Amino acid sequence: MTRAHWIRIGLLAPLMAVLAIAASLGVWAEIAQRAMNSPEDSHILLALPVALWLAFLRRSRLRRWRPGASLLGPVMIGAGWALIAGGYYFAFDAFQHLGALLTVGGAVVAVLGHRLPLLFKPSLVALFFLFPVPGRFRQFIAIPLQHISAFVSENLLALFGVAIERAGIVLKINGHDVAVAEACNGMRMVSALGLITFAFVFSVPMRTNIRILLLLLSPAIALIVNIIRLIPTALAYGYAEMDTAELVHDIGGWAVLALALGLLWTCLRVLQWLEVPVAPYPVPKVTA
């Protein structure tokens, strides 16, 4: 690439992105505040690292790209501002969040061209995990997941002789009430594990149908790891000191992400053991 191209990449694109963030700073500040303070939105902290990781794995695609200005950028900026204004007027946060992302993306596309995001489509999709999950959708997923987790955990603990009672999503162990919604929030697991699953399937070479299968399995994997986390957490709240129980709760929240990756890898190995084609189709060689 020429010197002018490197100026666009190293100077103009970052400058435009910073200006776009500054122009919609209120929306980005609200997203950051929710990511830091709301357990249900902690997946936001993982979204940008995952997007950068997926882009790094596809860095060789840059050989087919040359930066150049694109009129699509100003169109995206205008659409972003319209969404921010509409979201503010109708009190619809999702519109404001999407508008902020379009504004920043449009600023970069205006300088570097519209072909760049098309070369890194998985990274582009990962950026949508920057958004907090709407409350109605969160409850639609979380409440059934909490009930199933409480029911399965109660029966597993009773199977091993633990004296336990359940009332809805509250487990009672050794005289202590353990609310599943507080001990192991199902929505946080679904959001974070959905992102982890997405990162896994687009990091490991595999066929499209296998990727879709693993993505469809992510709610089931979230349920399994949520139950695995809930059992020791409930026991800790029932029999240990509060500080110890809180420590078990916090450690378990991140440990299950590693467990989920292990389950995904196990699913992939089982498919290979069953002789299901997993490896991507070979790219045909072009002969002169």
C-alpha positions in Angstrom: 0.0 0.0 0.0 1.1 3.6 -0.6 2.0 6.2 2.0 -1.4 7.8 1.5 -3.1 4.5 2.3 -1.2 4.2 5.5 -2.1 7.8 6.5 -5.8 6.8 6.0 -5.4 3.7 8.2 -3.1 5.1 10.9 -4.3 8.7 11.2 -7.6 9.5 9.5 -9.6 6.4 10.4 -8.8 6.6 14.2 -9.4 10.3 14.2 -12.8 9.9 12.5 -13.7 7.1 14.9 -12.8 9.2 18.0 -14.8 12.2 16.6 -17.8 9.9 16.1 -17.6 8.5 19.6 -17.3 12.0 21.0 -20.4 13.0 19.0 -22.4 10.2 20.5 -20.6 10.1 23.9 -23.7 10.1 26.0 -24.8 6.8 24.5 -21.4 5.2 24.8 -21.1 6.4 28.4 -24.4 4.7 29.2 -23.3 1.5 27.6 -20.0 1.6 29.5 -21.8 2.3 32.8 -24.1 -0.7 32.3 -21.2 -3.0 31.3 -19.3 -2.1 34.5 -22.2 -2.0 37.0 -24.9 -4.4 35.6 -24.1 -8.2 35.9 -26.7 -8.9 33.1 -24.6 -6.8 30.7 -21.1 -7.9 31.6 -20.8 -9.6 28.2 -20.2 -6.1 26.8 -16.7 -6.2 28.2 -15.9 -9.2 26.1 -17.4 -8.0 22.8 -14.5 -5.7 21.6 -11.7 -8.2 22.5 -13.6 -11.0 20.6 -14.1 -8.8 17.6 -10.4 -7.9 17.5 -9.4 -11.5 17.9 -11.6 -12.6 15.0 -10.2 -9.8 12.9 -6.7 -10.9 13.8 -7.4 -14.5 12.6 -8.5 -13.1 9.3 -5.7 -10.5 8.8 -4.5 -12.2 5.6 -7.7 -10.9 3.9 -6.1 -7.4 4.0 -4.0 -8.4 1.0 -7.2 -8.1 -1.1 -8.1 -4.7 0.2 -7.1 -1.1 -0.6 -8.4 1.8 1.5 -10.5 4.4 -0.2 -13.3 6.9 0.5 -16.9 5.6 0.3 -20.1 7.6 0.2 -21.7 4.8 2.2 -20.0 6.2 5.3 -22.0 9.5 5.4 -25.2 7.5 4.7 -24.4 5.3 7.7 -23.6 8.4 9.9 -27.0 10.0 8.9 -28.9 6.7 9.6 -27.1 6.5 12.9 -28.0 9.9 14.0 -31.6 9.3 12.9 -31.7 6.2 15.1 -30.2 8.0 18.1 -32.8 10.8 17.8 -35.6 8.3 17.3 -34.5 6.2 20.2 -34.3 9.2 22.5 -37.7 10.5 21.4 -39.5 7.1 21.8 -37.3 6.1 24.8 -36.1 3.0 23.0 -32.5 2.3 24.1 -31.8 -0.3 21.4 -32.2 2.3 18.6 -29.8 4.6 20.4 -27.2 1.8 20.8 -27.5 0.7 17.1 -27.3 4.4 16.0 -24.1 4.9 18.0 -22.5 1.9 16.4 -23.6 3.0 12.9 -22.2 6.4 13.5 -18.7 5.1 14.4 -18.8 2.5 11.7 -19.9 5.1 9.1 -17.0 7.4 10.1 -14.5 4.6 9.5 -16.2 3.4 6.3 -16.1 7.0 4.9 -12.3 7.0 5.1 -11.4 3.3 4.5 -14.2 2.1 2.2 -17.1 -0.2 2.5 -15.2 -3.4 1.5 -13.3 -3.5 4.8 -16.2 -4.6 7.1 -17.2 -7.1 4.4 -13.8 -8.8 4.8 -14.3 -9.1 8.6 -18.0 -10.1 8.8 -17.6 -12.2 12.0 -16.0 -9.3 13.8 -18.8 -7.0 12.6 -21.4 -9.4 14.1 -19.4 -9.6 17.3 -19.7 -5.8 17.7 -23.4 -6.2 18.2 -22.7 -7.8 21.5 -21.7 -4.3 22.7 -25.3 -3.6 23.2 -27.1 -4.3 26.5 -29.8 -6.9 26.2 -33.3 -5.4 26.2 -35.2 -6.0 29.5 -38.2 -7.9 27.9 -35.9 -10.2 26.0 -33.8 -10.8 29.1 -36.8 -11.8 31.1 -38.1 -14.1 28.3 -34.8 -16.0 28.4 -33.8 -15.7 32.1 -37.0 -16.7 33.9 -37.4 -20.2 32.2 -33.7 -20.8 32.6 -33.8 -20.0 36.3 -36.7 -22.4 36.9 -35.1 -25.2 35.0 -31.8 -24.7 36.8 -33.5 -24.6 40.2 -35.5 -27.8 39.4 -32.5 -29.8 38.2 -30.2 -28.6 41.0 -32.7 -29.5 43.6 -33.0 -33.1 42.3 -29.3 -33.6 41.8 -28.5 -32.4 45.4 -31.3 -34.5 46.8 -30.0 -37.5 44.9 -26.7 -37.2 46.8 -28.5 -36.9 50.2 -28.4 -33.1 50.6 -31.4 -31.8 52.6 -32.9 -29.3 50.2 -36.3 -27.6 49.6 -37.4 -25.5 46.6 -40.0 -22.8 46.3 -40.1 -21.5 42.7 -36.6 -20.4 42.0 -35.5 -20.3 45.7 -33.5 -23.2 47.1 -33.5 -23.7 50.9 -30.3 -25.4 52.2 -29.4 -25.7 55.9 -31.9 -23.1 56.7 -30.6 -20.6 54.2 -32.6 -19.3 51.2 -30.6 -19.2 48.0 -32.4 -17.2 45.2 -31.3 -18.6 41.8 -31.8 -15.3 40.2 -29.2 -13.8 42.5 -26.8 -16.7 42.9 -26.5 -17.6 39.2 -28.2 -15.2 36.8 -29.3 -17.1 33.7 -29.4 -14.1 31.4 -25.8 -13.2 32.1 -24.7 -16.7 31.2 -26.7 -16.8 28.0 -25.3 -13.5 26.8 -21.7 -14.2 27.7 -21.8 -17.8 26.6 -23.5 -16.8 23.3 -20.5 -14.6 22.6 -18.0 -17.2 23.7 -19.8 -19.8 21.4 -19.7 -17.3 18.5 -16.0 -16.6 19.1 -15.3 -20.4 19.2 -17.2 -21.4 16.0 -15.5 -18.6 14.0 -12.1 -19.2 15.4 -11.9 -22.9 14.6 -12.1 -23.9 10.9 -15.3 -25.9 10.3 -18.2 -26.2 7.9 -21.0 -23.7 8.0 -23.6 -26.4 9.0 -21.4 -27.4 12.0 -21.1 -23.7 13.0 -24.9 -23.3 12.9 -25.4 -26.5 14.9 -23.0 -25.3 17.7 -24.6 -21.9 17.8 -28.0 -23.5 18.2 -26.6 -25.6 21.0 -25.4 -22.5 22.9 -28.6 -22.2 25.1 -28.3 -25.8 26.1 -24.6 -25.3 27.0 -25.6 -22.2 28.9 -28.1 -24.2 30.9 -25.7 -27.0 31.7 -22.9 -24.8 32.9 -25.4 -22.7 34.8 -26.5 -25.8 36.7 -22.9 -26.8 37.3 -22.2 -23.4 38.7 -25.4 -23.3 40.8 -24.8 -26.5 42.8 -21.5 -25.5 44.5 -22.7 -21.9 44.8 -25.9 -23.0 46.6 -23.9 -25.4 48.9 -21.5 -22.5 49.7 -24.4 -20.2 50.6 -25.9 -22.9 52.7 -22.9 -24.2 54.7 -20.1 -21.6 54.4 -19.5 -18.1 55.6 -20.9 -15.3 53.4 -17.5 -14.1 52.3 -16.6 -17.6 51.1 -20.0 -18.0 49.4 -19.5 -14.7 47.6 -16.0 -15.8 46.5 -17.4 -19.1 45.1 -20.1 -17.1 43.3 -17.6 -14.7 41.7 -15.1 -17.4 40.7 -17.8 -19.6 39.3 -19.0 -16.8 37.0 -15.8 -16.8 35.0 -14.9 -20.4 35.4 -18.0 -21.5 33.6 -16.8 -19.6 30.5 -13.8 -21.9 30.3 -16.1 -24.9 31.0 -18.3 -23.8 28.1 -15.3 -23.7 25.8 -14.4 -27.2 26.9 -18.0 -28.4 26.2 -17.9 -26.9 22.7 -14.6 -28.6 22.0 -16.0 -31.8 23.3 -19.0 -31.5 21.0 -16.6 -31.0 18.0 -14.6 -34.0 18.9 -17.7 -36.2 19.3 -18.9 -35.1 15.9 -15.5 -36.1 14.5 -15.6 -39.4 16.3 -19.0 -40.1 14.8 -17.3 -39.4 11.4 -19.5 -36.3 10.8 -17.7 -34.0 8.3 -16.4 -31.1 10.3 -13.4 -29.7 8.3 -14.3 -27.0 5.8 -14.5 -27.9 2.1 -11.1 -27.6 0.4 -10.6 -24.6 -1.8 -10.1 -25.8 -5.4 -6.8 -24.9 -6.9 -6.8 -22.8 -10.0 -4.5 -24.2 -12.6 -3.1 -22.1 -15.5 
